[in-house]
Amino acid sequence: MALQFKRSGTSTYTTVKTVTTDSAGKLRTTVTASASGTWRWKAASTFTTSGATAYGDSVTAK
């Protein structure tokens, strides 16, 4: 899974980190937000599954 960030005022998401799930299929990671913008998860397509993109969560950095 790709953790992506889009800085406020822009239209392009950038992959910040790639994370694998644990044995239960859960994701866990930490990042430090240094700019305001929107974070989202994106799963790539595979031979047997379609990709998926989560709705973003907006953050405001101080």
TORKOL-4160 file (C-alpha; in steps of 0.2 Angstrom, whole numbers, padded with zeros to 4 digits, m for minus):
62
<pt num="1" X="0000" Y="0000" Z="0000"/>
<pt num="2" X="0006" Y="0017" Z="m0004"/>
<pt num="3" X="0004" Y="0032" Z="0008"/>
<pt num="4" X="0002" Y="0047" Z="m0003"/>
<pt num="5" X="0002" Y="0066" Z="0001"/>
<pt num="6" X="m0005" Y="0081" Z="m0009"/>
<pt num="7" X="0001" Y="0098" Z="m0003"/>
<pt num="8" X="m0013" Y="0111" Z="m0001"/>
<pt num="9" X="m0015" Y="0121" Z="m0017"/>
<pt num="10" X="m0008" Y="0107" Z="m0029"/>
<pt num="11" X="m0017" Y="0093" Z="m0038"/>
<pt num="12" X="m0004" Y="0079" Z="m0038"/>
<pt num="13" X="m0002" Y="0066" Z="m0025"/>
<pt num="14" X="0016" Y="0059" Z="m0021"/>
<pt num="15" X="0020" Y="0043" Z="m0013"/>
<pt num="16" X="0028" Y="0046" Z="0003"/>
<pt num="17" X="0030" Y="0029" Z="0010"/>
<pt num="18" X="0026" Y="0011" Z="0005"/>
<pt num="19" X="0019" Y="0000" Z="0019"/>
<pt num="20" X="0015" Y="m0019" Z="0020"/>
<pt num="21" X="0001" Y="m0026" Z="0030"/>
<pt num="22" X="0004" Y="m0037" Z="0045"/>
<pt num="23" X="m0002" Y="m0055" Z="0046"/>
<pt num="24" X="m0020" Y="m0048" Z="0051"/>
<pt num="25" X="m0020" Y="m0037" Z="0035"/>
<pt num="26" X="m0019" Y="m0021" Z="0045"/>
<pt num="27" X="m0008" Y="m0006" Z="0041"/>
<pt num="28" X="0002" Y="0004" Z="0053"/>
<pt num="29" X="0015" Y="0018" Z="0050"/>
<pt num="30" X="0020" Y="0035" Z="0056"/>
<pt num="31" X="0025" Y="0051" Z="0047"/>
<pt num="32" X="0027" Y="0069" Z="0052"/>
<pt num="33" X="0017" Y="0082" Z="0043"/>
<pt num="34" X="0028" Y="0097" Z="0039"/>
<pt num="35" X="0015" Y="0105" Z="0027"/>
<pt num="36" X="m0004" Y="0106" Z="0026"/>
<pt num="37" X="m0012" Y="0095" Z="0013"/>
<pt num="38" X="m0021" Y="0079" Z="0011"/>
<pt num="39" X="m0016" Y="0061" Z="0015"/>
<pt num="40" X="m0023" Y="0045" Z="0007"/>
<pt num="41" X="m0019" Y="0026" Z="0005"/>
<pt num="42" X="m0018" Y="0019" Z="m0013"/>
<pt num="43" X="m0018" Y="0000" Z="m0017"/>
<pt num="44" X="m0010" Y="m0005" Z="m0033"/>
<pt num="45" X="m0019" Y="m0017" Z="m0045"/>
<pt num="46" X="m0013" Y="m0035" Z="m0047"/>
<pt num="47" X="m0016" Y="m0049" Z="m0059"/>
<pt num="48" X="m0031" Y="m0055" Z="m0048"/>
<pt num="49" X="m0037" Y="m0039" Z="m0040"/>
<pt num="50" X="m0042" Y="m0021" Z="m0044"/>
<pt num="51" X="m0033" Y="m0006" Z="m0036"/>
<pt num="52" X="m0042" Y="0005" Z="m0024"/>
<pt num="53" X="m0039" Y="0023" Z="m0018"/>
<pt num="54" X="m0046" Y="0029" Z="m0001"/>
<pt num="55" X="m0054" Y="0046" Z="0002"/>
<pt num="56" X="m0041" Y="0058" Z="0008"/>
<pt num="57" X="m0039" Y="0065" Z="0026"/>
<pt num="58" X="m0034" Y="0084" Z="0027"/>
<pt num="59" X="m0022" Y="0090" Z="0039"/>
<pt num="60" X="m0016" Y="0108" Z="0044"/>
<pt num="61" X="0002" Y="0109" Z="0049"/>
<pt num="62" X="0007" Y="0123" Z="0061"/>
